[in-house]
Amino acid sequence: MRRRQFLSLLAAAPSAVLISQCRGTSRRNGWQRAKSQNGLLELTLQAKQRSVSLGNQSARVLSYNGQVPGPVLDVKAGDRVAVTLDNQLDTPTNLHYHGLHISPDIDNVFHEVAAGEQYRYEFDIPSNHPTTTGWYHPHYHLMTAQQVFGGLAGPLIIRGELDEIPEIQQASEALLLIQDFALNDQNEPLQPHPLAERWGREGNLLLGNGQQNPIIELPQNGLLRLRLINASASRIYQLQLLEHPWHLIATDRGAIAEPVELDNLILSPGERVELLIPGDREPGDYVIKSFPYERGTGEMMAAFGQSVLQMPGITAPNEQVIATLRYERRARTEPLTLPKKLLSVEPLPSAQHQRQFILNHGIDYEAGSTGFTINEKSFMMGRVNTRVSLGDTEDWTIINKASLAHPFHLHTNRFQVLSRNGKPEPYLVWKDTVALAAYETVVIRVRFEDFPGKTVYHCHVLDHEDRGMMGILEIV
């Protein structure tokens, strides 16, 4: 199976670092990594603006524990997690565990951790939790885009059944968390122009793991498991590994049935994938390049002319190398092979209910919106937009009536994508974020499992979320 068959997969420390096998908290090449020990992961995350190494310069940005990205949290299904958030910012913040199936009372995006205060998040990861590459980031309403764009993001790994497949056990492993930044003359995060906030802010500094063009090592005849995370506030990445194959093995919330070779990979904000890369080429360097992706701003930029590029937070589309895959000179005598099968993806049962969610640009005067709506309503704290029953399965039709791309993210529960623009999906995958280009329609199926409570769904272009494209979901 090649990319053209996988029709609608629309859903990146000092160097790209192999996952440490040591227990507890450690550092490798300067990147702090916290691995569960005896079933417990416990650490403090301090959110603070400070000077860090960012790309090839020192910059005063927002960071967790003085590093960008934040520490890798590496746990297993069934582990207990205890994270103390120490807020040393000048503003309130909180944490969202993006990709975890845990109670919304714990992953509580309505909670406020005031400046100068601490809050302890303590929870158990379900023993049947799927193998997942996730991430953590702030989700404090009206400040989410500012804080994520300022640097606050970190990887979150849940290990489980996928890790037990023999071919994957033999593979080396790397993370690539991709962010973009825009800095002012003082090398601090700049304040974007209002038009950039409306479109979704982007920066001209594209980094993988906090570096420009980090090196990822792969032994010749070896096998690399690469975890990719789009932790940007707005940017959609169109990625290619030039002159080299890579194979999809997992999406946002779990493995797929068998590896799929990709030519082109599109990752919208919040999306993640896992890829297997066989070391079956000649030794040398092979680049992962980001190509321009049209989010719906092209015609508007053309109308403004070159003057629009002088507005902070708006950048010209361009090609850029994100990372380099480098073959190690020592070679294995026998090449490692790709697994033929991964994990079966069982279709969800038929839906008891159908709903429709229209993403658009408009004004909800009751909410004091500044221009983004779902079903003609903007986010208003305390207003429940959708109420569902625990245990039910529902089909949601997501319709983007806007001229901008709007990736749709659902908290707490994962879903399966059934169709895009009326065409059925050829393969089932588990997702929590699905990208919708301008004027696209996607149908998803979700079962509300295990946890009652209030959570949210929203556009993961974080400026759009902050400007109202979010709703409260109550599971009863």
C-alpha positions as a printed NumPy array, in Angstrom:
array([[  0.   ,   0.   ,   0.   ],
       [  1.392,   3.395,  -0.982],
       [  0.386,   6.951,  -0.169],
       [ -1.967,   7.26 ,  -3.153],
       [ -3.985,   4.314,  -1.775],
       [ -4.147,   5.803,   1.695],
       [ -6.378,   8.513,   0.328],
       [ -7.086,  10.813,   3.22 ],
       [ -4.261,  10.668,   5.712],
       [ -4.517,  14.352,   6.528],
       [ -4.58 ,  13.337,   9.355],
       [  8.764,  17.344,  14.656],
       [ 17.474,  19.325,  22.9  ],
       [ 20.102,  19.599,  20.932],
       [ 19.624,  16.826,  18.419],
       [ 16.984,  14.249,  17.614],
       [ 17.575,  11.904,  20.509],
       [ 17.15 ,   8.17 ,  20.752],
       [ 14.765,   7.203,  23.555],
       [ 16.726,   6.527,  26.71 ],
       [ 16.287,   3.088,  28.242],
       [ 17.352,   4.211,  31.704],
       [ 14.774,   4.454,  34.479],
       [ 13.644,   7.55 ,  36.32 ],
       [ 14.637,  11.07 ,  35.33 ],
       [ 17.691,  11.437,  33.119],
       [ 19.282,  13.754,  30.591],
       [ 20.652,  12.785,  27.225],
       [ 22.383,  15.424,  25.123],
       [ 20.836,  17.993,  27.47 ],
       [ 17.207,  16.893,  26.996],
       [ 15.509,  15.864,  30.221],
       [ 13.584,  12.601,  29.996],
       [ 11.318,  11.238,  32.72 ],
       [ 10.625,   7.492,  32.527],
       [  8.246,   5.711,  34.883],
       [  9.89 ,   3.647,  37.588],
       [  8.095,   0.82 ,  39.4  ],
       [  4.823,   1.956,  37.846],
       [  5.187,   5.641,  38.843],
       [  6.234,   8.759,  36.987],
       [  6.66 ,  11.754,  39.274],
       [  8.186,  15.101,  38.407],
       [  7.741,  18.872,  38.552],
       [  7.278,  20.935,  35.397],
       [  8.213,  24.571,  35.904],
       [  6.723,  26.902,  33.301],
       [  8.882,  30.02 ,  33.06 ],
       [ 10.243,  32.51 ,  30.552],
       [ 13.995,  32.168,  30.438],
       [ 16.958,  32.146,  28.068],
       [ 17.411,  28.846,  26.252],
       [ 19.309,  27.595,  23.247],
       [ 16.867,  27.865,  20.358],
       [ 18.137,  26.931,  16.956],
       [ 21.522,  28.595,  16.577],
       [ 20.882,  31.389,  19.053],
       [ 19.954,  32.186,  22.599],
       [ 16.348,  33.258,  22.999],
       [ 14.212,  34.227,  25.965],
       [ 11.107,  32.113,  25.429],
       [  8.582,  30.131,  27.454],
       [  9.846,  26.738,  28.568],
       [  9.242,  23.768,  30.82 ],
       [ 12.212,  23.118,  33.12 ],
       [ 14.379,  25.481,  31.09 ],
       [ 14.268,  23.532,  27.834],
       [ 12.411,  23.619,  24.528],
       [ 10.728,  21.246,  23.983],
       [  9.857,  20.234,  27.531],
       [ 10.934,  16.931,  29.123],
       [  9.879,  13.676,  27.493],
       [  7.311,  11.888,  29.667],
       [  7.672,   8.144,  29.008],
       [  5.187,   5.782,  30.694],
       [  3.361,   2.483,  30.234],
       [ -0.312,   1.644,  30.237],
       [ -1.324,   1.08 ,  33.857],
       [  1.285,   3.458,  35.327],
       [  0.538,   6.226,  37.795],
       [  1.49 ,   9.791,  36.841],
       [  2.055,  12.641,  39.307],
       [  3.036,  15.938,  37.662],
       [  3.334,  19.161,  39.668],
       [  2.91 ,  22.225,  37.471],
       [  4.88 ,  25.143,  38.922],
       [  3.656,  28.292,  37.186],
       [  6.414,  30.901,  37.159],
       [  4.865,  32.804,  34.258],
       [  3.313,  36.245,  34.581],
       [ -0.06 ,  34.83 ,  33.506],
       [ -2.321,  31.904,  34.455],
       [ -1.8  ,  28.588,  32.702],
       [ -2.668,  24.88 ,  32.98 ],
       [ -1.83 ,  21.54 ,  31.316],
       [ -3.649,  19.496,  28.689],
       [ -2.509,  15.889,  28.183],
       [ -3.188,  15.688,  24.457],
       [ -3.657,  12.055,  23.445],
       [ -4.502,  10.579,  26.85 ],
       [ -7.764,   8.787,  27.541],
       [ -8.263,   9.906,  31.127],
       [-11.069,  11.588,  33.045],
       [-11.861,  15.162,  31.948],
       [-12.015,  16.   ,  35.652],
       [ -8.235,  15.45 ,  35.651],
       [ -7.388,  16.666,  32.154],
       [ -9.371,  19.766,  33.054],
       [ -8.915,  22.579,  30.559],
       [-11.164,  24.861,  32.656],
       [ -8.748,  24.729,  35.603],
       [ -6.591,  27.783,  36.295],
       [ -3.121,  27.645,  37.809],
       [ -2.483,  31.262,  38.761],
       [  0.882,  32.964,  38.316],
       [  3.21 ,  31.937,  41.133],
       [  1.108,  28.926,  42.146],
       [  1.519,  25.154,  41.855],
       [ -0.955,  22.4  ,  41.034],
       [ -0.487,  18.628,  41.202],
       [ -1.992,  16.458,  38.453],
       [ -2.213,  12.87 ,  39.674],
       [ -3.888,  10.047,  37.76 ],
       [ -3.65 ,   6.443,  36.602],
       [ -3.284,   5.593,  32.943],
       [ -5.841,   2.866,  32.116],
       [ -4.28 ,  -0.586,  31.848],
       [ -5.866,  -1.025,  28.416],
       [ -4.693,   2.354,  27.119],
       [ -3.523,   2.126,  23.489],
       [  0.103,   2.661,  22.56 ],
       [  0.205,   6.37 ,  21.785],
       [  2.494,   9.242,  20.935],
       [  0.953,  12.289,  22.597],
       [  2.112,  15.631,  23.922],
       [  1.33 ,  18.091,  26.688],
       [  0.761,  21.822,  26.365],
       [ -1.154,  24.726,  27.971],
       [ -4.876,  25.029,  27.345],
       [ -5.802,  28.187,  29.231],
       [ -8.522,  29.934,  27.221],
       [ -7.514,  33.166,  25.473],
       [ -3.809,  32.402,  26.115],
       [ -3.408,  28.986,  24.501],
       [ -1.945,  30.236,  21.212],
       [  0.363,  32.729,  22.939],
       [  1.772,  30.162,  25.36 ],
       [  2.209,  27.317,  22.845],
       [  3.714,  29.675,  20.231],
       [  5.999,  30.957,  22.996],
       [  7.499,  27.46 ,  23.385],
       [  5.412,  25.498,  25.909],
       [  5.107,  21.924,  24.617],
       [  6.569,  18.527,  25.423],
       [  6.316,  14.899,  24.222],
       [  4.246,  12.241,  25.998],
       [  4.755,   8.538,  25.216],
       [  2.418,   5.712,  26.304],
       [  3.979,   2.287,  25.742],
       [  1.917,  -0.857,  25.283],
       [  0.977,  -3.607,  22.869],
       [  2.588,  -2.092,  19.773],
       [  5.967,  -2.095,  21.535],
       [  5.795,  -5.886,  21.897],
       [  5.903,  -6.602,  18.153],
       [  9.353,  -8.211,  17.556],
       [ 10.358,  -6.036,  14.605],
       [  9.494,  -2.874,  16.523],
       [ 11.399,  -4.108,  19.57 ],
       [ 14.517,  -4.344,  17.398],
       [ 14.13 ,  -0.85 ,  15.96 ],
       [ 15.977,   2.155,  17.322],
       [ 13.746,   5.063,  18.277],
       [ 13.715,   8.839,  17.84 ],
       [ 11.385,  11.757,  18.505],
       [ 10.895,  14.795,  16.324],
       [  8.71 ,  17.523,  17.829],
       [  8.218,  20.335,  15.317],
       [  7.602,  23.961,  16.338],
       [  7.781,  27.357,  14.672],
       [  8.805,  30.58 ,  16.389],
       [  8.753,  34.312,  15.682],
       [ 11.168,  36.445,  17.722],
       [ 11.526,  40.206,  18.1  ],
       [ 14.757,  42.213,  18.238],
       [ 15.268,  41.161,  21.865],
       [ 14.966,  37.476,  20.855],
       [ 11.688,  37.155,  22.721],
       [  8.348,  35.914,  21.315],
       [  6.829,  38.737,  19.33 ],
       [  3.269,  39.929,  19.543],
       [  1.569,  38.997,  16.266],
       [ -0.365,  41.451,  14.125],
       [ -4.187,  41.172,  14.557],
       [ -4.419,  39.823,  11.004],
       [ -1.923,  37.079,  11.906],
       [ -4.077,  36.143,  14.896],
       [ -7.101,  35.913,  12.624],
       [ -5.346,  33.732,  10.07 ],
       [ -3.386,  31.804,  12.713],
       [  0.088,  33.005,  13.68 ],
       [  3.159,  31.463,  12.044],
       [  6.865,  31.999,  12.612],
       [  9.792,  32.002,  10.206],
       [ 11.985,  29.903,  12.526],
       [ 11.136,  26.206,  12.03 ],
       [ 12.744,  23.852,  14.527],
       [ 12.837,  20.144,  15.285],
       [ 13.471,  19.417,  18.963],
       [ 14.508,  23.036,  19.449],
       [ 17.216,  22.858,  16.754],
       [ 17.628,  23.833,  13.17 ],
       [ 18.065,  20.677,  11.109],
       [ 18.789,  18.155,  13.887],
       [ 20.524,  14.921,  12.923],
       [ 18.71 ,  11.594,  13.33 ],
       [ 21.013,   8.595,  13.136],
       [ 20.078,   5.307,  11.512],
       [ 22.387,   2.266,  11.177],
       [ 22.661,   0.902,   7.658],
       [ 20.446,  -2.209,   7.472],
       [ 18.835,  -1.068,  10.722],
       [ 15.28 ,   0.105,  11.406],
       [ 14.193,   3.41 ,  12.949],
       [ 10.896,   4.149,  14.69 ],
       [ 10.323,   7.88 ,  14.314],
       [  7.646,   9.681,  16.353],
       [  6.525,  12.963,  14.743],
       [  4.576,  15.62 ,  16.665],
       [  3.242,  18.891,  15.245],
       [  3.398,  21.201,  18.264],
       [  2.99 ,  24.432,  16.305],
       [  0.169,  26.822,  17.096],
       [ -1.115,  27.157,  13.504],
       [  1.313,  25.832,  10.904],
       [  0.371,  22.81 ,   8.798],
       [  3.41 ,  20.826,   7.64 ],
       [  3.67 ,  19.005,   4.337],
       [  6.63 ,  16.685,   4.849],
       [  8.693,  14.417,   2.627],
       [ 11.715,  12.237,   3.337],
       [ 13.532,  12.838,   0.069],
       [ 14.841,   9.85 ,  -1.902],
       [ 14.049,   7.478,   0.933],
       [ 11.011,   5.405,   1.991],
       [  9.163,   5.752,   5.263],
       [  6.18 ,   3.728,   6.454],
       [  3.257,   4.809,   8.608],
       [  2.566,   2.498,  11.576],
       [  0.43 ,   4.654,  13.913],
       [ -1.684,   7.807,  13.908],
       [ -2.76 ,  10.101,  16.775],
       [ -4.338,   7.506,  19.02 ],
       [ -2.988,   4.11 ,  18.05 ],
       [ -1.488,   1.686,  15.59 ],
       [ -2.861,   0.858,  12.173],
       [ -3.313,  -2.68 ,  10.832],
       [ -0.171,  -2.847,   8.661],
       [  2.594,  -0.505,   7.511],
       [  1.706,   1.957,   4.726],
       [  4.435,   3.517,   2.605],
       [  4.018,   7.294,   2.329],
       [  5.28 ,   9.733,  -0.254],
       [  3.766,  12.862,   1.277],
       [  2.805,  13.425,   4.905],
       [  0.541,  16.273,   5.997],
       [  0.438,  17.096,   9.723],
       [ -1.91 ,  19.766,  11.046],
       [ -1.417,  21.289,  14.534],
       [ -1.881,  18.66 ,  17.233],
       [ -1.526,  15.637,  14.938],
       [  1.052,  12.91 ,  15.496],
       [  2.274,   9.89 ,  13.554],
       [  4.736,   7.063,  14.056],
       [  6.855,   5.923,  11.128],
       [  9.244,   3.045,  10.458],
       [ 12.268,   3.885,   8.328],
       [ 14.329,   0.959,   6.988],
       [ 18.054,   1.523,   6.612],
       [ 18.115,   0.095,   3.101],
       [ 19.873,   2.921,   1.255],
       [ 23.516,   3.831,   0.741],
       [ 25.225,   5.637,   3.66 ],
       [ 24.723,   9.379,   3.536],
       [ 22.312,  12.137,   4.5  ],
       [ 18.6  ,  12.137,   3.607],
       [ 16.597,  15.221,   4.477],
       [ 13.085,  15.613,   5.871],
       [ 11.814,  18.686,   4.071],
       [  8.773,  20.85 ,   4.775],
       [  6.971,  22.116,   1.667],
       [  4.461,  24.993,   1.576],
       [  0.89 ,  24.054,   2.436],
       [ -2.022,  26.266,   1.413],
       [ -4.092,  26.91 ,   4.563],
       [ -6.45 ,  29.201,   2.68 ],
       [ -4.452,  32.404,   3.072],
       [ -2.83 ,  32.475,  -0.389],
       [ -5.386,  34.656,  -2.174],
       [ -5.63 ,  37.002,   0.797],
       [ -1.826,  37.38 ,   0.944],
       [ -1.752,  38.104,  -2.783],
       [ -4.406,  40.793,  -2.332],
       [ -2.345,  42.531,   0.363],
       [  0.889,  42.312,  -1.627],
       [  4.378,  42.311,  -0.108],
       [  3.281,  44.602,   2.726],
       [  1.555,  41.693,   4.454],
       [  4.918,  40.004,   5.025],
       [  5.941,  42.932,   7.22 ],
       [  3.17 ,  42.035,   9.675],
       [  4.511,  40.065,  12.66 ],
       [  3.262,  36.465,  12.658],
       [  2.748,  36.238,   8.883],
       [  5.406,  34.476,   6.813],
       [  5.899,  33.716,   3.13 ],
       [  5.464,  30.065,   2.096],
       [  8.825,  28.389,   1.539],
       [ 10.631,  25.069,   1.559],
       [ 12.793,  24.246,   4.545],
       [ 14.746,  21.271,   5.827],
       [ 13.313,  20.138,   9.17 ],
       [ 15.782,  17.354,  10.006],
       [ 18.379,  15.085,   8.417],
       [ 18.445,  11.287,   8.516],
       [ 22.112,  10.227,   8.656],
       [ 23.309,   6.688,   8.184],
       [ 25.881,   5.424,  10.662],
       [ 28.962,   3.946,   9.032],
       [ 28.83 ,   0.672,  10.951],
       [ 26.571,  -1.759,   9.143],
       [ 24.533,  -4.747,  10.206],
       [ 25.189,  -7.941,   8.279],
       [ 21.497,  -8.879,   8.176],
       [ 18.963,  -6.106,   7.486],
       [ 16.064,  -5.636,   9.903],
       [ 12.719,  -6.025,   8.206],
       [  9.383,  -4.258,   8.516],
       [  6.577,  -6.095,  10.298],
       [  3.905,  -7.398,   7.94 ],
       [  1.111,  -6.907,  10.486],
       [  0.67 ,  -4.448,  13.337],
       [ -2.529,  -4.256,  15.42 ],
       [ -6.042,  -4.781,  14.136],
       [ -8.331,  -1.746,  14.131],
       [-11.84 ,  -2.918,  14.94 ],
       [-14.627,  -0.724,  13.558],
       [-16.767,   1.01 ,  16.122],
       [-20.381,  -0.209,  16.381],
       [-23.173,   1.554,  14.52 ],
       [-24.04 ,   4.986,  15.848],
       [-27.089,   5.67 ,  18.023],
       [-27.048,   9.37 ,  17.159],
       [-25.879,  11.712,  14.394],
       [-24.808,  15.32 ,  14.87 ],
       [-23.563,  18.105,  12.641],
       [-20.881,  20.672,  13.488],
       [-20.404,  23.631,  11.146],
       [-17.086,  25.476,  11.419],
       [-17.344,  29.029,  10.153],
       [-16.375,  32.666,  10.554],
       [-19.014,  34.813,  12.225],
       [-20.067,  36.749,  15.284],
       [-21.78 ,  35.403,  18.419],
       [-22.648,  38.58 ,  20.289],
       [-23.771,  36.691,  23.388],
       [-20.286,  35.219,  23.766],
       [-18.489,  38.389,  22.731],
       [-16.868,  36.499,  19.854],
       [-14.282,  38.047,  17.579],
       [-15.082,  35.962,  14.541],
       [-15.011,  32.126,  14.825],
       [-17.957,  29.833,  15.489],
       [-19.138,  26.228,  15.657],
       [-22.838,  25.925,  14.799],
       [-23.022,  29.73 ,  14.932],
       [-21.904,  29.758,  18.573],
       [-18.576,  30.865,  19.964],
       [-17.067,  29.47 ,  23.127],
       [-18.589,  30.798,  26.311],
       [-17.393,  29.537,  29.679],
       [-20.143,  27.573,  31.405],
       [-22.323,  27.089,  28.33 ],
       [-22.68 ,  23.404,  27.395],
       [-22.927,  23.149,  23.598],
       [-23.316,  19.377,  23.23 ],
       [-24.557,  16.741,  25.68 ],
       [-23.963,  13.002,  25.044],
       [-24.537,   9.78 ,  26.989],
       [-21.678,   7.679,  28.374],
       [-21.37 ,   4.46 ,  26.386],
       [-23.118,   5.769,  23.26 ],
       [-21.599,   5.792,  19.8  ],
       [-22.246,   8.818,  17.599],
       [-21.5  ,   9.947,  14.059],
       [-20.398,  13.57 ,  13.807],
       [-20.41 ,  15.361,  10.457],
       [-17.835,  18.16 ,  10.574],
       [-18.424,  20.779,   7.87 ],
       [-15.875,  23.494,   7.223],
       [-17.771,  26.349,   5.557],
       [-14.822,  28.697,   5.965],
       [-12.063,  29.724,   3.583],
       [ -9.362,  28.717,   6.092],
       [ -8.252,  25.231,   7.146],
       [ -9.637,  24.177,  10.533],
       [ -8.232,  20.966,  12.111],
       [-10.857,  19.551,  14.488],
       [ -9.752,  18.123,  17.852],
       [-11.856,  16.162,  20.346],
       [-10.653,  15.764,  23.936],
       [-10.872,  12.583,  26.06 ],
       [-12.156,  10.092,  23.451],
       [-10.611,   8.974,  20.186],
       [-12.541,   8.518,  16.953],
       [-12.478,   6.845,  13.539],
       [-12.75 ,   8.838,  10.307],
       [-15.505,   7.361,   8.121],
       [-15.487,   9.631,   5.059],
       [-14.099,  12.814,   3.544],
       [-16.121,  14.885,   1.08 ],
       [-18.563,  12.005,   0.652],
       [-15.908,   9.395,  -0.18 ],
       [-15.502,   6.504,   2.305],
       [-12.156,   6.072,   3.993],
       [-10.373,   2.973,   2.668],
       [ -8.662,   2.203,   5.991],
       [ -9.623,   2.627,   9.627],
       [ -7.323,   4.656,  11.854],
       [ -7.622,   6.032,  15.385],
       [ -7.53 ,   9.818,  15.612],
       [ -8.189,  12.675,  18.018],
       [ -7.432,  15.455,  15.525],
       [ -8.562,  15.539,  11.908],
       [ -7.599,  18.224,   9.415],
       [-10.23 ,  19.927,   7.284],
       [ -9.111,  22.107,   4.411],
       [-11.342,  24.981,   3.344],
       [-14.877,  23.834,   2.478],
       [-14.223,  20.182,   3.297],
       [-16.61 ,  17.798,   5.098],
       [-15.492,  14.882,   7.268],
       [-17.601,  12.286,   9.081],
       [-16.175,  10.754,  12.261],
       [-17.496,   8.032,  14.577],
       [-16.799,   8.227,  18.298],
       [-17.766,   6.103,  21.292],
       [-17.854,   7.905,  24.641],
       [-16.062,   5.445,  26.878],
       [-15.237,   5.203,  30.574],
       [-15.353,   8.819,  31.759],
       [-18.259,  11.22 ,  32.358],
       [-17.662,  14.928,  32.761],
       [-17.21 ,  18.153,  30.823],
       [-14.571,  18.51 ,  28.155],
       [-14.18 ,  20.359,  24.837],
       [-13.873,  20.072,  21.065],
       [-12.24 ,  22.824,  19.03 ],
       [-10.19 ,  23.957,  16.063],
       [ -6.514,  23.23 ,  16.732],
       [ -5.339,  26.374,  15.002],
       [ -4.98 ,  27.797,  18.481],
       [ -5.743,  31.412,  17.583],
       [ -9.082,  30.195,  16.225],
       [ -9.737,  28.275,  19.44 ],
       [ -8.938,  31.357,  21.529],
       [-11.223,  33.423,  19.293],
       [-14.209,  31.18 ,  19.888],
       [-14.026,  28.065,  17.681],
       [-14.534,  25.729,  20.645],
       [-17.497,  24.093,  22.336],
       [-18.117,  22.391,  25.671],
       [-19.063,  18.712,  25.546],
       [-20.772,  17.159,  28.564],
       [-20.691,  13.346,  28.865],
       [-23.453,  12.192,  31.25 ]])
